[in-house]
């Protein structure tokens, strides 16, 4: 015997927009979340690398490790912002709004 699961939230709750979830909406939100999380992670890697550089005390190997971490963090930030720029270019040229539910807009 199959049970019916009611996923509709109670009236007046803040989860009312969960009833209109679509696959494209979920994918677009995951893309947004990945961009935000990766930018935050690379920013903190940059800060930690700077702290390591300050605390290296002139030790060549520790300074080199901190420099490598800062370089990796900067490259990561550039990649994240380049991905965001590519999404914006796709939206401008092809009228495909990836960050708002993969909607194709006609002008």
C-alpha positions as CSV (number, residue, x, y, z in Angstrom):
1,X,0.0,0.0,0.0
2,X,1.5,3.4,-1.1
3,X,1.3,6.3,1.3
4,X,0.8,9.8,0.0
5,X,3.2,12.2,1.4
6,X,1.9,15.8,1.6
7,X,4.8,18.2,1.0
8,X,2.7,21.2,1.0
9,X,3.7,23.4,4.0
10,X,1.2,24.7,6.4
11,X,-0.5,28.0,5.5
12,X,1.3,31.1,6.6
13,X,4.7,29.4,6.9
14,X,7.8,30.8,5.2
15,X,8.1,27.6,3.1
16,X,5.2,28.3,0.8
17,X,7.4,28.8,-2.3
18,X,8.7,25.2,-1.9
19,X,5.5,24.0,-3.7
20,X,6.7,25.6,-7.0
21,X,10.1,24.0,-7.2
22,X,11.4,23.0,-10.6
23,X,14.5,21.1,-11.7
24,X,15.9,24.2,-13.5
25,X,15.2,26.3,-10.4
26,X,17.1,23.9,-8.2
27,X,20.1,23.8,-10.6
28,X,20.3,27.5,-10.8
29,X,20.2,27.9,-7.0
30,X,23.0,25.2,-6.8
31,X,25.1,27.2,-9.3
32,X,24.6,30.4,-7.2
33,X,25.4,28.5,-4.0
34,X,28.6,27.1,-5.5
35,X,29.7,30.5,-6.7
36,X,29.2,32.1,-3.3
37,X,30.8,29.3,-1.3
38,X,33.8,29.1,-3.6
39,X,34.3,32.9,-3.4
40,X,34.2,32.7,0.4
41,X,36.5,29.8,0.6
42,X,39.1,31.4,-1.7
43,X,38.9,34.7,0.2
44,X,39.6,32.9,3.5
45,X,42.5,31.0,1.9
46,X,43.9,34.4,0.9
47,X,43.6,35.7,4.4
48,X,45.1,32.5,6.0
49,X,48.0,32.7,3.5
50,X,48.6,36.4,4.5
51,X,48.6,35.4,8.1
52,X,51.1,32.6,7.4
53,X,53.3,35.0,5.6
54,X,53.3,37.4,8.5
55,X,54.0,34.6,11.0
56,X,56.7,33.0,8.9
57,X,59.4,35.0,10.7
58,X,61.6,35.2,7.7
59,X,61.8,31.4,7.2
60,X,62.3,30.9,3.5
61,X,60.3,27.6,3.3
62,X,57.3,29.0,5.3
63,X,57.3,32.2,3.3
64,X,57.3,30.2,0.1
65,X,54.4,28.1,1.3
66,X,52.4,31.2,2.2
67,X,53.2,32.8,-1.2
68,X,52.0,29.6,-2.9
69,X,48.8,29.6,-0.9
70,X,48.1,33.3,-1.7
71,X,48.8,32.6,-5.4
72,X,46.4,29.7,-5.4
73,X,43.7,31.7,-3.6
74,X,44.0,34.6,-6.1
75,X,43.9,32.2,-9.1
76,X,40.8,30.6,-7.5
77,X,39.1,34.0,-7.0
78,X,39.9,34.9,-10.7
79,X,38.3,31.6,-11.8
80,X,35.2,32.2,-9.7
81,X,34.7,35.7,-11.0
82,X,35.4,34.5,-14.6
83,X,32.7,31.9,-14.3
84,X,30.3,34.6,-13.0
85,X,31.3,36.8,-16.0
86,X,30.7,34.0,-18.4
87,X,27.3,33.4,-17.0
88,X,26.5,37.1,-17.5
89,X,27.8,37.0,-21.1
90,X,25.6,33.9,-21.9
91,X,22.6,35.8,-20.4
92,X,23.4,38.9,-22.5
93,X,24.1,37.2,-25.8
94,X,21.7,34.3,-25.8
95,X,18.9,35.5,-23.4
96,X,19.3,32.5,-21.2
97,X,19.1,33.5,-17.5
98,X,21.1,30.7,-15.8
99,X,21.0,32.2,-12.3
100,X,17.2,32.7,-12.3
101,X,15.9,29.3,-13.2
102,X,17.4,28.7,-16.7
103,X,14.6,30.7,-18.3
104,X,14.9,31.6,-22.0
105,X,13.7,35.2,-22.5
106,X,12.4,36.5,-25.8
107,X,12.8,40.2,-26.6
